[in-house]
Amino acid sequence: MSESKKLTSKDITMLGIRSSFLQASFNYERMQSCGFTWAMLPALKKIYGDDNLWR
């Protein structure tokens, strides 16, 4: 795995901070998935980048 795809402790800390905003969306059926995705998006972009698996 290349060095650019590894998550640093700063990335994990930011993930925790962003996931704390899940408290703002208590409609578990619909809105919690949006908050979880928003929290995970920077980490997923760092890991996968512009990986075009679905083309």
RODO-2510 file (C-alpha; in nm, 4 decimals, decimal comma):
residues 55
     n   res          X          Y          Z
     1     m     0,0000     0,0000     0,0000
     2     s     0,1409     0,3345    -0,0957
     3     e     0,2028     0,5989     0,1664
     4     s    -0,0663     0,8307     0,0262
     5     k    -0,3422     0,5753     0,0891
     6     k    -0,2717     0,5328     0,4605
     7     l    -0,4883     0,7166     0,7085
     8     t    -0,2987     0,9293     0,9578
     9     s    -0,3988     1,0023     1,3149
    10     k    -0,5154     1,3458     1,1972
    11     d    -0,7505     1,1787     0,9466
    12     i    -0,8968     0,9569     1,2180
    13     t    -0,9363     1,2530     1,4541
    14     m    -1,1190     1,4509     1,1866
    15     l    -1,3404     1,1485     1,1228
    16     g    -1,4345     1,1473     1,4912
    17     i    -1,5060     1,5195     1,4923
    18     r    -1,7174     1,4979     1,1783
    19     s    -1,9069     1,1955     1,3117
    20     s    -2,0080     1,3950     1,6187
    21     f    -2,2398     1,5895     1,3885
    22     l    -2,4486     1,2723     1,3556
    23     q    -2,6224     1,3937     1,6717
    24     a    -2,7881     1,6632     1,4600
    25     s    -2,9836     1,4099     1,2552
    26     f    -3,1903     1,1862     1,4782
    27     n    -3,4191     1,0502     1,2083
    28     y    -3,2475     0,7118     1,1989
    29     e    -3,4426     0,5808     0,9043
    30     r    -3,3237     0,8419     0,6570
    31     m    -3,0892     1,1100     0,7832
    32     q    -2,8301     0,9183     0,9842
    33     s    -2,6890     0,7562     0,6712
    34     c    -2,6303     1,1017     0,5207
    35     g    -2,4351     1,2105     0,8271
    36     f    -2,2317     0,8891     0,8328
    37     t    -2,1469     0,9277     0,4647
    38     w    -2,0483     1,2910     0,5149
    39     a    -1,8203     1,1897     0,8030
    40     m    -1,6545     0,9066     0,6090
    41     l    -1,6192     1,0817     0,2728
    42     p    -1,2732     1,2416     0,3233
    43     a    -1,1258     0,9115     0,4432
    44     l    -1,2824     0,7186     0,1561
    45     k    -1,1551     0,9726    -0,0973
    46     k    -0,8066     0,9442     0,0491
    47     i    -0,8107     0,5641     0,0348
    48     y    -0,9781     0,5144    -0,3037
    49     g    -0,9112     0,8470    -0,4779
    50     d    -1,0400     0,8431    -0,8349
    51     d    -1,0775     0,4671    -0,8501
    52     n    -1,3243     0,3956    -1,1313
    53     l    -1,4538     0,0544    -1,0301
    54     w    -1,8008     0,1010    -1,1791
    55     r    -1,7010     0,1891    -1,5337
***
